[in-house]
């Protein structure tokens, strides 16, 4: 496991989602989805060496989430 970039990836995903939605109107389900997505992205990056160049894209993160919830 390589933890470089995991925290940055998690925070980046959270910030991206917050910029897309009004933070004051987030409900519990939206918050759960945001944090689950950010956690999945961070988990992917721990399987790779490096940080920015190996950051997963949205589609890759969604595939992981679909595989986990299937």
LOVEX-175444 format. One record per residue: residue number from 1; x, y, z of N, C-alpha, C, O, CB in turn. Coordinates in nm, 3 decimals. Glycine has a CB too. Layout:
+-----+---------+---------+---------+---------+---------+---------+---------+---------+---------+---------+---------+---------+---------+---------+---------+
: num :     n.u :     n.v :     n.w :    ca.u :    ca.v :    ca.w :     c.u :     c.v :     c.w :     o.u :     o.v :     o.w :    cb.u :    cb.v :    cb.w :
+-----+---------+---------+---------+---------+---------+---------+---------+---------+---------+---------+---------+---------+---------+---------+---------+
: NUM :       X :       Y :       Z :       X :       Y :       Z :       X :       Y :       Z :       X :       Y :       Z :       X :       Y :       Z :
...
+-----+---------+---------+---------+---------+---------+---------+---------+---------+---------+---------+---------+---------+---------+---------+---------+
***
This chain:
+-----+---------+---------+---------+---------+---------+---------+---------+---------+---------+---------+---------+---------+---------+---------+---------+
: num :     n.u :     n.v :     n.w :    ca.u :    ca.v :    ca.w :     c.u :     c.v :     c.w :     o.u :     o.v :     o.w :    cb.u :    cb.v :    cb.w :
+-----+---------+---------+---------+---------+---------+---------+---------+---------+---------+---------+---------+---------+---------+---------+---------+
:   1 :   0.084 :  -0.119 :   0.000 :   0.000 :   0.000 :   0.000 :   0.087 :   0.125 :   0.000 :   0.190 :   0.132 :   0.068 :  -0.095 :   0.000 :   0.122 :
:   2 :   0.045 :   0.219 :  -0.077 :   0.112 :   0.349 :  -0.086 :   0.012 :   0.455 :  -0.047 :  -0.085 :   0.477 :  -0.120 :   0.169 :   0.374 :  -0.231 :
:   3 :   0.031 :   0.520 :   0.065 :  -0.069 :   0.615 :   0.113 :  -0.051 :   0.756 :   0.061 :  -0.131 :   0.844 :   0.092 :  -0.068 :   0.617 :   0.263 :
:   4 :   0.054 :   0.779 :  -0.018 :   0.077 :   0.913 :  -0.073 :  -0.043 :   0.956 :  -0.156 :  -0.082 :   0.888 :  -0.251 :   0.206 :   0.915 :  -0.158 :
:   5 :  -0.099 :   1.068 :  -0.121 :  -0.209 :   1.124 :  -0.199 :  -0.348 :   1.084 :  -0.153 :  -0.446 :   1.138 :  -0.204 :  -0.193 :   1.086 :  -0.339 :
:   6 :  -0.359 :   0.990 :  -0.059 :  -0.492 :   0.944 :  -0.017 :  -0.573 :   1.057 :   0.046 :  -0.690 :   1.075 :   0.013 :  -0.479 :   0.827 :   0.082 :
:   7 :  -0.512 :   1.131 :   0.135 :  -0.582 :   1.242 :   0.200 :  -0.616 :   1.352 :   0.103 :  -0.725 :   1.409 :   0.108 :  -0.500 :   1.298 :   0.314 :
:   8 :  -0.523 :   1.383 :   0.015 :  -0.547 :   1.486 :  -0.086 :  -0.660 :   1.445 :  -0.181 :  -0.743 :   1.527 :  -0.219 :  -0.420 :   1.515 :  -0.166 :
:   9 :  -0.661 :   1.318 :  -0.217 :  -0.766 :   1.267 :  -0.305 :  -0.902 :   1.277 :  -0.237 :  -0.999 :   1.322 :  -0.297 :  -0.737 :   1.123 :  -0.346 :
:  10 :  -0.907 :   1.233 :  -0.111 :  -1.032 :   1.239 :  -0.036 :  -1.082 :   1.382 :  -0.027 :  -1.198 :   1.411 :  -0.059 :  -1.014 :   1.180 :   0.105 :
:  11 :  -0.995 :   1.472 :   0.016 :  -1.035 :   1.613 :   0.033 :  -1.072 :   1.677 :  -0.101 :  -1.166 :   1.756 :  -0.108 :  -0.921 :   1.693 :   0.098 :
:  12 :  -0.999 :   1.643 :  -0.206 :  -1.030 :   1.697 :  -0.338 :  -1.169 :   1.656 :  -0.385 :  -1.242 :   1.737 :  -0.441 :  -0.926 :   1.653 :  -0.439 :
:  13 :  -1.203 :   1.530 :  -0.362 :  -1.337 :   1.482 :  -0.400 :  -1.446 :   1.552 :  -0.320 :  -1.549 :   1.590 :  -0.374 :  -1.348 :   1.330 :  -0.380 :
:  14 :  -1.422 :   1.568 :  -0.190 :  -1.520 :   1.637 :  -0.106 :  -1.537 :   1.782 :  -0.151 :  -1.650 :   1.830 :  -0.166 :  -1.477 :   1.633 :   0.043 :
:  15 :  -1.427 :   1.852 :  -0.174 :  -1.434 :   1.991 :  -0.217 :  -1.504 :   2.004 :  -0.352 :  -1.585 :   2.095 :  -0.372 :  -1.294 :   2.052 :  -0.224 :
:  16 :  -1.474 :   1.914 :  -0.444 :  -1.539 :   1.917 :  -0.574 :  -1.690 :   1.903 :  -0.559 :  -1.766 :   1.977 :  -0.622 :  -1.484 :   1.805 :  -0.665 :
:  17 :  -1.732 :   1.810 :  -0.476 :  -1.876 :   1.789 :  -0.456 :  -1.940 :   1.910 :  -0.390 :  -2.051 :   1.949 :  -0.427 :  -1.900 :   1.664 :  -0.371 :
:  18 :  -1.872 :   1.969 :  -0.294 :  -1.927 :   2.086 :  -0.226 :  -1.940 :   2.205 :  -0.321 :  -2.031 :   2.287 :  -0.307 :  -1.839 :   2.124 :  -0.106 :
:  19 :  -1.849 :   2.215 :  -0.417 :  -1.859 :   2.323 :  -0.515 :  -1.974 :   2.299 :  -0.613 :  -2.029 :   2.394 :  -0.669 :  -1.726 :   2.336 :  -0.592 :
:  20 :  -2.009 :   2.174 :  -0.633 :  -2.119 :   2.139 :  -0.722 :  -2.256 :   2.155 :  -0.657 :  -2.356 :   2.173 :  -0.726 :  -2.102 :   1.997 :  -0.770 :
:  21 :  -2.261 :   2.148 :  -0.525 :  -2.387 :   2.153 :  -0.452 :  -2.379 :   2.259 :  -0.342 :  -2.271 :   2.294 :  -0.295 :  -2.422 :   2.015 :  -0.391 :
:  22 :  -2.492 :   2.307 :  -0.303 :  -2.499 :   2.404 :  -0.194 :  -2.478 :   2.332 :  -0.062 :  -2.558 :   2.246 :  -0.024 :  -2.636 :   2.479 :  -0.194 :
:  23 :  -2.372 :   2.366 :   0.009 :  -2.338 :   2.298 :   0.134 :  -2.451 :   2.309 :   0.236 :  -2.470 :   2.219 :   0.318 :  -2.211 :   2.356 :   0.192 :
:  24 :  -2.524 :   2.417 :   0.233 :  -2.631 :   2.438 :   0.331 :  -2.755 :   2.354 :   0.304 :  -2.842 :   2.342 :   0.390 :  -2.668 :   2.583 :   0.334 :
:  25 :  -2.763 :   2.297 :   0.184 :  -2.882 :   2.218 :   0.152 :  -2.853 :   2.068 :   0.145 :  -2.940 :   1.990 :   0.107 :  -2.941 :   2.265 :   0.019 :
:  26 :  -2.732 :   2.027 :   0.181 :  -2.699 :   1.884 :   0.178 :  -2.781 :   1.809 :   0.280 :  -2.791 :   1.849 :   0.396 :  -2.549 :   1.863 :   0.203 :
:  27 :  -2.840 :   1.698 :   0.236 :  -2.910 :   1.613 :   0.331 :  -2.819 :   1.496 :   0.368 :  -2.709 :   1.482 :   0.315 :  -3.046 :   1.563 :   0.272 :
:  28 :  -2.866 :   1.412 :   0.458 :  -2.783 :   1.302 :   0.508 :  -2.742 :   1.206 :   0.396 :  -2.628 :   1.161 :   0.392 :  -2.857 :   1.225 :   0.617 :
:  29 :  -2.833 :   1.175 :   0.306 :  -2.803 :   1.083 :   0.196 :  -2.697 :   1.142 :   0.102 :  -2.605 :   1.071 :   0.061 :  -2.931 :   1.051 :   0.116 :
:  30 :  -2.710 :   1.270 :   0.069 :  -2.610 :   1.334 :  -0.017 :  -2.473 :   1.338 :   0.050 :  -2.371 :   1.317 :  -0.015 :  -2.655 :   1.476 :  -0.053 :
:  31 :  -2.471 :   1.364 :   0.178 :  -2.346 :   1.366 :   0.253 :  -2.284 :   1.226 :   0.253 :  -2.163 :   1.211 :   0.235 :  -2.370 :   1.415 :   0.398 :
:  32 :  -2.365 :   1.123 :   0.274 :  -2.317 :   0.986 :   0.272 :  -2.258 :   0.950 :   0.136 :  -2.151 :   0.890 :   0.128 :  -2.430 :   0.888 :   0.308 :
:  33 :  -2.327 :   0.987 :   0.030 :  -2.278 :   0.960 :  -0.106 :  -2.146 :   1.032 :  -0.132 :  -2.054 :   0.974 :  -0.190 :  -2.382 :   1.001 :  -0.211 :
:  34 :  -2.137 :   1.157 :  -0.091 :  -2.016 :   1.235 :  -0.111 :  -1.898 :   1.170 :  -0.040 :  -1.790 :   1.155 :  -0.098 :  -2.036 :   1.379 :  -0.061 :
:  35 :  -1.916 :   1.131 :   0.085 :  -1.808 :   1.073 :   0.163 :  -1.773 :   0.933 :   0.114 :  -1.656 :   0.894 :   0.118 :  -1.846 :   1.069 :   0.310 :
:  36 :  -1.870 :   0.857 :   0.069 :  -1.844 :   0.724 :   0.015 :  -1.763 :   0.735 :  -0.113 :  -1.667 :   0.659 :  -0.132 :  -1.976 :   0.649 :  -0.012 :
:  37 :  -1.799 :   0.827 :  -0.200 :  -1.726 :   0.850 :  -0.325 :  -1.582 :   0.891 :  -0.295 :  -1.488 :   0.838 :  -0.354 :  -1.797 :   0.958 :  -0.410 :
:  38 :  -1.564 :   0.986 :  -0.203 :  -1.430 :   1.033 :  -0.167 :  -1.347 :   0.921 :  -0.108 :  -1.228 :   0.910 :  -0.137 :  -1.439 :   1.150 :  -0.069 :
:  39 :  -1.408 :   0.838 :  -0.025 :  -1.336 :   0.726 :   0.035 :  -1.295 :   0.625 :  -0.071 :  -1.184 :   0.572 :  -0.065 :  -1.422 :   0.659 :   0.141 :
:  40 :  -1.382 :   0.598 :  -0.167 :  -1.349 :   0.505 :  -0.275 :  -1.232 :   0.557 :  -0.357 :  -1.141 :   0.481 :  -0.392 :  -1.471 :   0.481 :  -0.365 :
:  41 :  -1.233 :   0.685 :  -0.388 :  -1.123 :   0.745 :  -0.464 :  -0.992 :   0.732 :  -0.387 :  -0.889 :   0.697 :  -0.444 :  -1.153 :   0.893 :  -0.495 :
:  42 :  -0.996 :   0.761 :  -0.259 :  -0.875 :   0.751 :  -0.176 :  -0.827 :   0.607 :  -0.168 :  -0.707 :   0.582 :  -0.165 :  -0.902 :   0.806 :  -0.036 :
:  43 :  -0.920 :   0.512 :  -0.164 :  -0.878 :   0.371 :  -0.156 :  -0.809 :   0.327 :  -0.285 :  -0.715 :   0.248 :  -0.281 :  -1.000 :   0.281 :  -0.127 :
:  44 :  -0.855 :   0.377 :  -0.399 :  -0.792 :   0.343 :  -0.526 :  -0.649 :   0.394 :  -0.529 :  -0.558 :   0.322 :  -0.571 :  -0.872 :   0.400 :  -0.645 :
:  45 :  -0.628 :   0.516 :  -0.487 :  -0.495 :   0.575 :  -0.499 :  -0.393 :   0.505 :  -0.408 :  -0.273 :   0.511 :  -0.434 :  -0.500 :   0.723 :  -0.466 :
:  46 :  -0.440 :   0.440 :  -0.302 :  -0.345 :   0.369 :  -0.215 :  -0.289 :   0.245 :  -0.281 :  -0.194 :   0.185 :  -0.230 :  -0.412 :   0.332 :  -0.085 :
:  47 :  -0.346 :   0.203 :  -0.393 :  -0.296 :   0.085 :  -0.464 :  -0.192 :   0.121 :  -0.569 :  -0.143 :   0.034 :  -0.641 :  -0.411 :   0.012 :  -0.530 :
:  48 :  -0.156 :   0.250 :  -0.579 :  -0.065 :   0.297 :  -0.683 :   0.050 :   0.376 :  -0.623 :   0.039 :   0.431 :  -0.513 :  -0.141 :   0.383 :  -0.785 :
:  49 :   0.158 :   0.382 :  -0.695 :   0.272 :   0.464 :  -0.655 :   0.251 :   0.605 :  -0.709 :   0.213 :   0.623 :  -0.824 :   0.407 :   0.403 :  -0.706 :
:  50 :   0.277 :   0.703 :  -0.625 :   0.264 :   0.842 :  -0.667 :   0.135 :   0.903 :  -0.618 :   0.067 :   0.850 :  -0.531 :   0.272 :   0.852 :  -0.816 :
:  51 :   0.101 :   1.018 :  -0.677 :  -0.019 :   1.088 :  -0.633 :  -0.095 :   1.145 :  -0.752 :  -0.184 :   1.079 :  -0.804 :   0.016 :   1.200 :  -0.534 :
:  52 :  -0.064 :   1.264 :  -0.795 :  -0.144 :   1.333 :  -0.895 :  -0.157 :   1.260 :  -1.028 :  -0.266 :   1.253 :  -1.085 :  -0.086 :   1.467 :  -0.921 :
:  53 :  -0.049 :   1.205 :  -1.077 :  -0.054 :   1.139 :  -1.207 :  -0.133 :   1.009 :  -1.206 :  -0.174 :   0.960 :  -1.312 :   0.085 :   1.112 :  -1.256 :
:  54 :  -0.154 :   0.954 :  -1.090 :  -0.226 :   0.826 :  -1.081 :  -0.364 :   0.841 :  -1.018 :  -0.428 :   0.741 :  -0.984 :  -0.145 :   0.727 :  -1.000 :
:  55 :  -0.410 :   0.963 :  -1.003 :  -0.540 :   0.987 :  -0.943 :  -0.649 :   0.926 :  -1.032 :  -0.649 :   0.947 :  -1.153 :  -0.565 :   1.138 :  -0.922 :
:  56 :  -0.741 :   0.852 :  -0.972 :  -0.847 :   0.789 :  -1.053 :  -0.947 :   0.892 :  -1.104 :  -0.969 :   0.996 :  -1.043 :  -0.920 :   0.683 :  -0.971 :
:  57 :  -1.005 :   0.860 :  -1.218 :  -1.110 :   0.943 :  -1.273 :  -1.245 :   0.904 :  -1.215 :  -1.258 :   0.801 :  -1.149 :  -1.113 :   0.933 :  -1.425 :
:  58 :  -1.344 :   0.986 :  -1.241 :  -1.477 :   0.963 :  -1.187 :  -1.534 :   0.828 :  -1.229 :  -1.594 :   0.758 :  -1.148 :  -1.571 :   1.073 :  -1.231 :
:  59 :  -1.516 :   0.791 :  -1.354 :  -1.571 :   0.664 :  -1.404 :  -1.508 :   0.545 :  -1.332 :  -1.578 :   0.450 :  -1.297 :  -1.548 :   0.652 :  -1.556 :
:  60 :  -1.378 :   0.550 :  -1.310 :  -1.311 :   0.440 :  -1.240 :  -1.363 :   0.428 :  -1.096 :  -1.381 :   0.317 :  -1.046 :  -1.158 :   0.463 :  -1.239 :
:  61 :  -1.385 :   0.540 :  -1.032 :  -1.438 :   0.539 :  -0.895 :  -1.578 :   0.481 :  -0.894 :  -1.612 :   0.400 :  -0.807 :  -1.438 :   0.681 :  -0.835 :
:  62 :  -1.660 :   0.521 :  -0.989 :  -1.797 :   0.469 :  -0.997 :  -1.800 :   0.319 :  -1.025 :  -1.885 :   0.247 :  -0.973 :  -1.876 :   0.544 :  -1.105 :
:  63 :  -1.705 :   0.270 :  -1.107 :  -1.697 :   0.125 :  -1.132 :  -1.663 :   0.050 :  -1.004 :  -1.719 :  -0.056 :  -0.978 :  -1.591 :   0.095 :  -1.240 :
:  64 :  -1.572 :   0.105 :  -0.925 :  -1.537 :   0.041 :  -0.798 :  -1.658 :   0.037 :  -0.705 :  -1.686 :  -0.066 :  -0.644 :  -1.421 :   0.115 :  -0.731 :
:  65 :  -1.728 :   0.148 :  -0.695 :  -1.847 :   0.152 :  -0.609 :  -1.954 :   0.054 :  -0.656 :  -2.020 :  -0.010 :  -0.574 :  -1.904 :   0.293 :  -0.605 :
:  66 :  -1.972 :   0.043 :  -0.787 :  -2.070 :  -0.051 :  -0.840 :  -2.030 :  -0.195 :  -0.810 :  -2.116 :  -0.278 :  -0.778 :  -2.085 :  -0.032 :  -0.991 :
:  67 :  -1.902 :  -0.224 :  -0.819 :  -1.854 :  -0.360 :  -0.791 :  -1.869 :  -0.395 :  -0.644 :  -1.900 :  -0.509 :  -0.610 :  -1.708 :  -0.375 :  -0.833 :
:  68 :  -1.848 :  -0.298 :  -0.558 :  -1.856 :  -0.320 :  -0.413 :  -2.002 :  -0.338 :  -0.369 :  -2.031 :  -0.417 :  -0.279 :  -1.792 :  -0.203 :  -0.336 :
:  69 :  -2.092 :  -0.264 :  -0.431 :  -2.232 :  -0.269 :  -0.391 :  -2.312 :  -0.377 :  -0.462 :  -2.428 :  -0.401 :  -0.430 :  -2.297 :  -0.137 :  -0.414 :
:  70 :  -2.249 :  -0.442 :  -0.561 :  -2.319 :  -0.547 :  -0.637 :  -2.332 :  -0.675 :  -0.560 :  -2.389 :  -0.773 :  -0.610 :  -2.247 :  -0.575 :  -0.768 :
+-----+---------+---------+---------+---------+---------+---------+---------+---------+---------+---------+---------+---------+---------+---------+---------+
***
